[in-house]
Amino acid sequence: MLFDPKKLLLIAGPCSLENEKVCRAAAEMLTRLGKEHPELNIVFKGSFDKANRTSLDGDRGTGMEEGLALLALIKQDYGFPVLTDIHERQQADAVAAVCDVLQIPAFLCRQTDLLLAAAATGRVVNVKKGQFLSPQEMEFVVNKLREGHAREFWQTERGTTFGYQNLVVDMRSFAQMKALGAPAIFDATHSVQLPGAAGGKSGGRREFVPPLAKAALAAGADGLFIETHPDPAHAISDGPNQIPTAEMPALIASCLKVWAAVRS
């Protein structure tokens, strides 16, 4: 299994893979983190296609071929397991040839054929809980993955729609989702997103990432999903809620203290 209950799972990397420079900046920082904190279980993430951009004019990223090449490079040069999203069942096998974890986006978490295609690859499946679902409704998503004979799968909380252009995180969700028999991870950066609130693109409040991440770990989350970029102001997607790579070491150090305290 890729998940290790004795370590804090950290899924981190840029929102969009963008280019080699951005990917290497994140990977080098994560390498240093891993050496300093052996209690971390690090998975590098990045998306090759931001397929649900608010506006048709939004930059969608590298595309699958270039994106998978970047993920293969990171895996080879830094040794991290790698994760990316799939949006169509036809993408599953090609992505599984490179990636250790296939991620199902929140808006697609109930798409039966997509879930079954990801499960059939034998890779780990990380499914984001839809912003429109209660934690207990993840039972049916989990059941689809089990019936599809997924070898290992994770659930990720990324906030629930709270009125217009806002999300809220129910800290009870981690206990409820873990009761379904699969790890529950907290997506700390998408949970502070303000969907569609920035004039044709999403805004965000990254200042709330640290308190929410620590609260989630205190509530029993098994891991953290944090997007990071060397220069978020110039990221092609989700800049307002990505954590600058220079700030990640301090954030993760403080989160590990909470994780360790909960386990003591």
C-alpha positions in Angstrom: 0.0 0.0 0.0 1.1 3.5 -0.7 -0.7 4.9 2.4 1.3 4.4 5.6 -0.7 5.0 8.8 2.6 5.7 10.7 3.4 8.7 8.5 1.6 11.9 7.6 0.5 11.8 3.9 1.4 15.0 2.1 0.1 15.4 -1.4 1.7 18.6 -2.8 2.8 20.3 -5.9 1.5 23.0 -8.3 -2.1 23.2 -9.3 -1.2 23.1 -13.0 2.1 21.4 -14.0 2.8 24.5 -16.2 6.4 23.8 -17.0 9.6 22.0 -15.8 10.8 25.0 -13.9 7.7 25.2 -11.7 7.7 21.5 -11.2 11.3 21.3 -10.2 10.9 24.2 -7.8 8.2 22.4 -5.9 10.0 19.0 -6.1 13.2 20.4 -4.7 11.4 22.0 -1.8 9.6 18.7 -1.1 12.8 16.8 -1.2 14.3 19.0 1.5 11.1 18.6 3.5 11.3 14.8 3.2 14.9 14.8 4.4 14.1 17.0 7.4 10.8 15.2 8.3 11.1 11.4 7.8 7.6 11.1 9.3 6.2 12.5 6.0 4.9 10.3 3.2 5.1 12.7 0.2 3.3 12.3 -3.1 3.9 14.9 -5.9 0.8 16.2 -7.6 0.1 18.3 -10.7 -2.7 18.6 -13.2 -2.1 18.3 -17.0 -5.6 19.7 -17.8 -7.6 22.2 -15.8 -10.8 21.0 -17.5 -13.3 23.0 -15.4 -12.0 26.5 -15.7 -14.5 29.2 -15.0 -14.0 30.9 -18.3 -13.3 29.4 -21.8 -10.4 31.8 -21.9 -8.7 30.2 -18.9 -5.3 28.5 -19.5 -5.9 24.8 -19.2 -2.3 23.7 -18.9 0.2 21.4 -20.6 -2.2 18.8 -22.0 -1.8 15.1 -21.3 1.3 14.1 -23.3 3.5 17.0 -22.0 2.1 16.7 -18.5 2.7 13.0 -18.2 6.3 13.6 -19.4 6.8 16.1 -16.7 5.4 13.8 -14.0 7.7 11.0 -15.3 10.6 13.4 -15.0 9.8 14.3 -11.4 9.3 10.6 -10.5 12.7 9.7 -12.1 14.7 12.6 -10.8 13.3 13.0 -7.3 11.8 9.5 -6.5 8.4 10.7 -5.5 5.2 8.8 -6.3 3.1 11.0 -8.6 -0.5 11.9 -8.8 -2.7 13.6 -11.5 -6.4 14.0 -12.3 -8.3 12.1 -15.0 -11.5 13.5 -16.5 -12.5 10.8 -18.9 -12.3 7.0 -18.6 -10.3 6.8 -21.8 -7.4 8.6 -20.0 -7.1 6.0 -17.2 -4.7 3.5 -18.8 -2.3 6.1 -20.2 -2.1 8.0 -16.9 -1.7 4.8 -14.9 1.3 3.9 -17.1 3.1 6.9 -15.4 1.3 7.8 -12.2 1.0 6.0 -8.9 -2.2 7.7 -8.0 -5.2 8.6 -10.2 -7.3 11.4 -8.9 -11.0 11.8 -9.5 -12.0 15.5 -9.5 -14.7 16.6 -7.1 -17.2 17.5 -9.8 -16.8 14.0 -11.3 -16.8 12.0 -8.0 -20.1 10.3 -8.9 -19.2 9.4 -12.5 -19.5 5.6 -12.3 -17.6 4.8 -15.5 -14.7 7.1 -14.5 -14.5 5.5 -11.0 -14.5 2.0 -12.4 -11.9 2.8 -15.1 -9.6 4.2 -12.5 -10.1 1.2 -10.2 -9.4 -1.2 -13.0 -5.9 0.2 -13.5 -4.7 -1.2 -10.2 -3.3 2.2 -9.2 -4.3 4.1 -6.1 -7.4 6.1 -6.6 -7.9 9.4 -4.8 -11.4 10.7 -5.1 -12.3 14.3 -4.1 -15.6 14.6 -2.3 -17.9 16.8 -4.4 -18.7 20.3 -3.0 -22.4 19.2 -3.3 -22.1 16.0 -1.2 -22.4 15.3 2.5 -19.7 13.2 4.1 -22.0 10.3 4.5 -22.9 10.2 0.8 -19.3 9.2 0.1 -20.4 5.7 1.1 -21.8 5.2 -2.4 -18.6 6.5 -4.1 -16.6 4.1 -1.9 -18.9 1.2 -2.7 -18.4 1.8 -6.4 -14.6 1.7 -6.0 -14.8 -1.5 -3.9 -17.1 -3.1 -6.4 -14.6 -2.1 -9.1 -11.9 -4.0 -7.2 -9.8 -0.9 -6.5 -6.7 -2.1 -4.7 -6.3 1.1 -2.6 -8.3 4.3 -2.5 -8.4 7.5 -0.6 -11.1 10.2 0.1 -10.3 13.9 0.1 -12.4 16.6 1.7 -12.3 19.9 -0.2 -15.1 21.9 1.4 -18.8 22.1 0.8 -20.7 24.8 -1.1 -21.9 27.4 1.4 -24.1 29.9 -0.4 -22.6 31.6 -3.5 -18.9 31.6 -4.2 -17.9 30.2 -0.8 -17.0 26.9 0.8 -17.1 25.7 4.3 -15.3 22.7 5.9 -17.3 20.5 8.3 -14.6 19.0 10.6 -17.0 16.1 11.4 -16.4 14.8 7.9 -13.1 13.3 8.6 -14.5 10.9 11.2 -17.5 10.1 9.0 -15.4 9.4 5.9 -12.8 7.4 7.8 -15.6 5.2 9.2 -16.1 4.1 5.5 -12.8 2.2 5.8 -10.5 4.4 3.7 -8.1 7.3 4.6 -9.5 10.8 4.7 -7.3 13.6 3.5 -7.9 17.3 3.7 -7.5 19.5 0.6 -6.3 22.7 2.4 -5.9 24.9 -0.6 -9.1 24.2 -2.6 -11.1 24.5 0.6 -10.2 28.2 0.7 -11.1 28.7 -2.9 -13.8 31.3 -3.8 -15.3 29.6 -6.9 -15.9 32.0 -9.8 -15.5 35.0 -7.5 -12.7 36.8 -9.3 -14.2 38.0 -12.5 -14.2 34.9 -14.7 -11.9 32.9 -12.5 -11.8 31.6 -8.9 -10.5 33.6 -6.1 -9.1 32.3 -2.8 -8.0 33.2 0.8 -4.7 31.4 1.4 -4.4 33.0 4.8 -6.9 30.4 6.0 -4.9 27.4 4.9 -2.7 27.1 8.0 -5.6 27.2 10.6 -7.8 24.9 8.6 -5.0 22.4 7.9 -4.2 22.2 11.6 -7.9 21.9 12.6 -8.3 19.1 10.1 -5.4 17.2 11.5 -6.7 17.8 15.0 -10.1 16.4 13.9 -8.4 13.2 12.6 -7.5 13.8 9.0 -4.9 11.2 7.7 -3.2 13.6 5.3 -3.0 17.0 3.7 -3.3 18.0 0.1 -1.6 21.4 -0.5 -1.0 23.1 -3.8 2.2 25.1 -3.9 3.9 27.4 -6.4 7.2 29.4 -6.4 5.2 32.5 -7.5 1.5 32.1 -7.0 0.7 35.6 -8.3 1.8 34.3 -11.7 0.4 30.8 -11.5 -2.0 30.0 -14.4 -4.6 28.6 -12.0 -5.6 28.9 -8.4 -2.9 31.4 -7.5 -4.9 33.1 -4.7 -5.0 29.8 -2.7 -1.7 28.2 -3.5 1.1 28.4 -0.8 4.4 29.9 -1.9 7.0 27.2 -1.9 9.2 29.4 0.4 6.4 29.2 3.0 5.8 25.5 2.9 8.5 24.3 5.3 7.2 26.4 8.2 3.6 25.4 7.4 4.3 21.7 7.3 6.5 21.9 10.5 3.6 23.4 12.4 1.1 20.9 11.0 3.4 18.0 12.0 3.3 19.2 15.6 -0.5 19.0 15.6 -0.4 15.6 13.9 2.0 14.3 16.5 0.0 15.7 19.4 -3.2 14.0 18.2 -1.4 10.7 17.9 0.3 10.9 21.4 
